[in-house]
């Protein structure tokens, strides 16, 4: 199975109301330093594969997207709709909402 396929499989397993980091997905997919690749895979495939892209944040708990197609405010709204608390500074408590 390719790294991309593993990433897609892992992202689909993230439970509703939980988040994880780009780096955690990369580690689980077998490429510990592949966090940026995870971001690229999500950017290119989230909509066509209906992936819960909003559940991936950076290692500091920050919504770090700079993408115009997936803006921070949209990610914040999607997470809040799942019951995840997101601060006005776009920070999520990883201890409370983190997976796995």
Protein Blocks (a to p, Z undefined) as FASTA:
>chain_A
ZZklmmmmmmmmpcghiacdfklmmmmnopaklmmmmmmmmmmmmmmnopafklpccfko
pafbfbfklgfklmmmmmmmnopacdfkopacfklmgcZZ
